[in-house]
């Protein structure tokens, strides 16, 4: 909890809040209306970098959403070759984050990070499907206790210009733990293990670290996708 703000702030945000605050102070000397505009922008900056506490379900085998936002696509496809996860098709869930969503990323499931891959690229609108293949991105491959693998991918968007990832190869991670942040509007993809079924639908709003997206310990069938192509 911040000493000055009623919300928790990700450490990456403080220097930006400081910059916005300093500019606001200067703007008040130029014109009072500009100063008030600066105050509004500083408040938005603090809001963007918020890092709210989340209550993560602890049942073995549950996968949770790695990000806040809207599920904009659920597709079956082979993972990229650099993941070294084989060529068999598996589900990819894509979550679109707008500039008002929490941009802190959380681990979808516990395990060991066996591969970390940074891929430079473009800054297309993260709502577009091709953003998964062409945009700048950071991928983590997580090996579970049963040796199956999942992947979580941080993808930069049209406005986002930097991906922050604190997780490293060899790290042991727990479900719901914060591992990174994307500035300032982005997308997060997650590749489920082969045969896993989603418990969410396209268009559903996700709460990072809380919303259950799959239960790997059961054979529950997936929810029917009711809406398609809803990234905005």
Secondary structure, 3 states (H helix, E strand, C coil): CCCCCCCCECHHHHHHHHHHHHHHHHHHHHCHHHHHHHHHHHHHHHHHCECCCCCCCCCCCEEECCCCEEEEEEEEECCCHHHCCCCCCEEEEEEEECCCCCCEEECCCCEEEEEEEEECCECCCCCCCCHHHHECEEEEEEECCCCCEEEEEEEECCCCCEEEECCCCCCEECCCCEEEEEECCEEEEEECCCCCCECCCCCCEECCCCCEEEECCCCCCCCCCCCCCCCC
